Amino acid sequence: MRHGPERPLLLALKGADDQLKEKIFKNMSQRASEMLKDDLEAKGPVRISEVEGAQKEILQIARKLAESGAIALGGR
């Protein structure tokens, strides 16, 4: 397994439902999504606290990007 910027995403996706995973994969290059899928399959069980921590980290990054105008977040 690779260690780098994809690590929080990998951990966050361990606790995500299949619909969200597919949405993420569709927004990646085919090669990157295949590598991430392989890593998800190879990664054994992880503690829920690790998954939740990674999900919070991803959310913080998304909020910073939205605040800077780099992305637009949908929602309420």
C-alpha positions as CSV (number, residue, x, y, z in Angstrom):
1,M,0.0,0.0,0.0
2,R,1.2,3.5,-0.8
3,H,1.5,6.1,1.9
4,G,0.9,9.7,0.9
5,P,-1.9,12.1,0.2
6,E,-4.3,9.2,-0.6
7,R,-4.0,7.7,2.8
8,P,-6.7,9.8,4.4
9,L,-9.0,9.2,1.5
10,L,-8.3,5.4,1.7
11,L,-9.2,5.4,5.4
12,A,-12.2,7.6,4.9
13,L,-13.6,5.3,2.2
14,K,-13.2,2.3,4.4
15,G,-16.3,3.5,6.2
16,A,-18.2,4.9,3.2
17,D,-21.2,3.3,1.5
18,D,-20.8,1.9,-2.1
19,Q,-22.7,4.8,-3.7
20,L,-20.3,7.4,-2.3
21,K,-17.3,5.2,-3.2
22,E,-18.5,5.0,-6.8
23,K,-19.0,8.8,-7.0
24,I,-15.4,9.3,-5.8
25,F,-14.1,6.7,-8.3
26,K,-15.9,8.3,-11.2
27,N,-14.2,11.6,-10.5
28,M,-10.8,10.1,-10.6
29,S,-8.7,8.9,-13.6
30,Q,-9.3,5.2,-14.3
31,R,-5.7,4.3,-13.2
32,A,-6.0,6.2,-9.9
33,S,-9.4,4.7,-9.2
34,E,-8.2,1.2,-9.9
35,M,-5.2,1.7,-7.6
36,L,-7.4,3.0,-4.8
37,K,-9.8,0.1,-5.3
38,D,-6.9,-2.3,-5.0
39,D,-5.7,-0.5,-1.9
40,L,-9.1,-0.7,-0.3
41,E,-9.3,-4.5,-1.0
42,A,-5.8,-5.0,0.4
43,K,-6.3,-2.9,3.5
44,G,-7.5,-5.0,6.4
45,P,-9.9,-3.9,9.0
46,V,-9.4,-0.5,10.6
47,R,-10.6,1.0,13.8
48,I,-13.7,3.2,13.4
49,S,-11.8,6.0,15.1
50,E,-9.3,6.0,12.3
51,V,-12.1,6.1,9.7
52,E,-13.9,8.9,11.5
53,G,-10.6,10.9,11.9
54,A,-9.8,10.5,8.1
55,Q,-13.4,11.5,7.2
56,K,-13.1,14.7,9.4
57,E,-9.7,15.5,7.7
58,I,-11.3,15.2,4.2
59,L,-14.2,17.4,5.3
60,Q,-11.9,20.0,6.6
61,I,-9.9,20.0,3.4
62,A,-13.2,20.3,1.4
63,R,-14.4,23.2,3.5
64,K,-11.1,25.1,3.0
65,L,-11.3,24.6,-0.7
66,A,-14.8,25.8,-0.7
67,E,-13.9,28.9,1.3
68,S,-11.1,29.7,-1.2
69,G,-13.5,29.3,-4.1
70,A,-11.6,26.4,-5.5
71,I,-14.7,24.1,-5.3
72,A,-18.4,24.5,-4.7
73,L,-20.1,22.3,-2.2
74,G,-23.7,21.4,-2.6
75,G,-26.0,20.9,0.3
76,R,-28.4,22.8,2.5
